[in-house]
Amino acid sequence: MKENVGKQDQLIRSLVGPGLMVLGYFFLKKQKSSLGGIASIVTGTLLAESAITRVCPVNEFFGIDTREKKKSPAEKSFQKIKKALA
């Protein structure tokens, strides 16, 4: 799979993922076999993994790519010409 997670998305996932894992741990500590705690840990783990690998299968399924698009030299030249004519 190719990378489809951008820098900002990666930062958000790297903060929210571990936060959800900790939250899930506290849910499980208070109530044994809490479905919310397990779901929180699983979701947090998947977010943290996608932050590390920069690959998100959900983004792939929906065709979402949050990386910044690098412009080719031709596109840069075209934009310079477009600005000069404007």
N, C-alpha and C positions, 0 to 999 in steps of 0.2 A: 504494500500500500504506500502511496506517496503522502508526504506531509501536507496537512491541510489546516494546521492550527498556527495562527499568527502570534506575534510577540505579546500583544495585549491580552489576547485570549489565553495564551499560555500563562501569563502572570495571574490572571483571574482564577484559572483552574488550579494553579499551584497554591493559591491561598484558600480557596473554597473547599478543595478536595480534602486536605488534611483537617480542616475545620469540621467537615461533615463526619470524618472518621472519629474525631474526638467526641463530637456530639453523640454519635451512635454508641460509642463506648460507655458514655455516661448513662444513656438510655438503658443499655443492657445491664449496667451495674445496679440500677435501681429496680428493674423488673426483669426477671429471667425470661428468656425467649421472647423478647419484645420484637415484633415484626418491624416496627419503626426504627429501632436501633440497628437491626440487621440491614434493612434497606439503606439507612444512612451510611453505614460502613461500606457497603458494596458500592453505592453511588460515589462516595468520597474516594474510594480506591480507584474506580474507573476514571474519575476526573484527574486524580494525581498521575495515573499512568499515561493518560493522554497529554498531560502537561509535559511529562518527561520525554515521551516518544514523538510528540508533535503530530500524532496521527489519531484522528477520532473517527471511528466507524459510523457514528450517527451523522456527523458532518458529511462523510462520504456518501451515505445513503441518500441524504437530501441534496447533495451537490453543493454544499457550502464549503468555501475556502476563505479563511480569514487572513491568509498571508497577504502582505503587501505585494502588489504586482510590480515587477521590475519592467521598466520601459526599454524597448530596444533602441539602438542608436537612431534608427529611422523614425521612430515615434518621437524621440526627443527633437530631432531636426524639424519634423513636421510641426511640432508645437512652437518652436522658435519662429518658424516662418509665419505661422498663424498669428502669433503675438505681434510680429513686425507689421503684418498687413492690417491689423485691427486698429 
